[in-house]
Amino acid sequence: MLDIKRIPLGAWIGLILTSLFLICAIFAPWLAPYGNGEIVGDVWGPMTSTNLLGTDNLGRDLLSRMIYGARITIFIAVLATALAFSLGSILGFTAAVVGGWFDSLMSRFVDLLMSIPTLIFALVVLSVLPANILTLILVMGILDSTRVYRLSRAVAVDINVMDFVEAAKLRGEGRGWIIFREILPNALSPLVSELGLRFIYAVLFLSALSFLGLGVQPPSADWGGMVKENKDGIVFGIPAALIPAGAIAALAISVNLVADWILNRTTDLKGGRGNA
Amino acid sequence: MPDEQSRKAKSGRLLDIRNLRIEATTYPPGEPPKTITLVHDVSLTLERGKVLGLIGESGAGKSTIGLASMGYGRGGCRIIGGEVVLNGRDILKGGRSGLRKLRGREVCYVAQSAAAAFNPAHQLMDQVVEASLLHGTAKRAAAEKRAVELFRKLGLPDPENIGKRYPHQVSGGQLQRVMTAMALCSEPDLIVFDEPTTALDVTTQIDVLAAIRDAIRDTGVAALYITHDLAVVAQVADEIMVLRHGRLVEWGDTRQIIKEPRQEYTNALVSVHEIEHQEKKAADTPFLSVKNVTAAYGQGTVKVLKNVSVDIHSGQTLAVVGESGSGKSTLARAITGLLPPMEGSITFGGKKLSNALSARSKEDLRQLQMVYQMADVAMNPRQPISTIIGRPLEFYFGMKGAERDRRVAELLDKIEMGKGFADRYPAELSGGQKQRVCIARALAAKPKLIICDEVTSALDPLVANGILKLLLELQAEEGVAYLFITHDLATVRSIADSIAVMYRGEVVRYGSKSEVLAPPFDPYTDLLLSSVPEMEIGWLDKAIASRRMESAGN
């Protein structure tokens, strides 16, 4: 199926960087030279052979913090995206197949959620609820699922009127078969490419929340939180805040490149081969 | 209108295609890309003001050759050899700007589906005059005046104002005529008609066909007329070229091709494919009867079925005939329960069938199966054939594993396809094979009735003929009854035992085949019968002259 020679350069860059980040996230305790909260030197120490990226505002090794940060950032973003997708797509497909009042009710409710700016909504909810990772994931996942709901409902409505779905209904098939066996396989390609984009949004959203102090709580920190911790150093010419910020950008761009490539491959009727 | 100069130019050779060779690259999954040749060294010439019919089944390369006359290769086709000499110069050597000057000015194109070819966001007039304005052949006022004249010539209603409408505001037949006006508006030398009447009803087709023929005759334009219907092309063309697999089979004037075909393949196309079908006598009690059914869309505002009653007898075929909008597909939807009738009842095997689909038992659903017009979209593209045919077996009979596979193989055998097809996906089948698989899927449920909704109208004549024969064989073997919906009376003759003719939601004529097809006819049945193209030169004039009413599409 997949021919390695046909993967374009952009996708290669994306794939390599993304897998690098993933490796960091998965093997963080073995890769990091120091512990996450371990103080190893001066405040905002320069880059040296022992502290490759220097130290942060409390004298902790920045490289180690970055690696642990990758772990927590990607962990939360992946779970939030997974939640958003399972919730959004199942509800979206069901709304499209059931139709009628269920569809109207769900769609208007989603409109209601979407009409409130996501960040403000999350800030209000998170400042009321206890600050732990589970609430964070739930809030991010539910807010993001509104977008997925819209997309999957739109795709499923189109498929639902096809003759093969009508044939299944005439056969007397239940909703489960229609949703998972008739509609889902045909709706998969737009959803898979959307998955990449949604994941990036989750990373950015998490970083924004942490920067505002409502995301991951100290002493552990995601990249957004690390930008916040070190932002005062920028005034003194200390680049410590720019490194996590750069990592966020690099992750966003590399996942985007992969998502683009998947989108190109799956939406094209020729499997992305005819567009060179 | 044609001035002295253009009249002089109306003789001599217009188009000369020499050794045309067209290739395309395909990408079969899991294999290296392959280059296939679509057109093998085809040559043709066309005199000014003449009409050449290109005919053949799908994949014969007729559209590809037609488009090559304007230097266009559709969907990745490449013209790799030969010359296309138009007005004395080889257009393939003119480069892109040369082609741009040519298209819409010297050569125009009329597409099969006018509904898909018009831009829905613009008024018709803007689209009709666009080419003339773009090429600067006429000022806007002059071009619009000419367009109105063409609308009148093509028999469109209200020619002064129809240009202000949007594409969705006119009927399919009218839209096709507007498209012909669009092609004629910039006074081209050549028009390529790509199956302009294939998607239309027979009753509408006859009007459009006459309009196109008269317009060609009056403006003196030359035309390439592409179709798979020999009877249609015989009415318009001076010469006919028969193509198969991208190769020339036979080329001659219309009379010779129709009357004395020299090649075997042409002969197969020309000979009428009437299937001998002995009408079965109706039993005393029908197993399914539809009584006084009225059905409507949108809470009863638009009544599409009015007081319809028909009976279906075990092992027999009821054909429902009518043009689009006559309610024949709605009748099928009412019987299956997809559109619950407002009034009336459907009795099946002595007991009343619930109106709504959701209230019917699994057993009732099993007894009624459906085969659709578009086999492509009637099968889930992500399921292999074994699942498509096997699912009803699992669902209704609880068959699993080897038992199911054996039954799938049996069914594949019944539809004259081998076991090897079980692992294929719908996209890997031809149109006729897809329709066969749909029939096997319906048959898998062992139903008493299969509803066939225009099952052959999307297929080539020879393939359609094979499907009809298969349906008749299966009826003899399995004793299944058919409700056969169609607009094609030739099909009806070869398959029906009884016929219901529908017009605007009502059954206007109903009875056994011999009764319905015997005179005296009511005006509508007469119109339907006389609109079926016959393989005879001059049929069109006779048919138009003898018509007693207009079709509902106008």
Interface residues (C-beta under 8 A of the other chain):
Chain A: M1 M162 D163 F164 E166 A167 K169 L170 R171 G172 E173 R181 E182 P185 N186 K270 G271 R273 G274
Chain B: Y27 P29 G30 P33 G76 T336 L338 L357 R360 K362 L365 R366 L368 Q369 M370 Y372 M374 V377 A378 M379 N380 P381 R382 Q383 R391 P392 F395 R441 A445
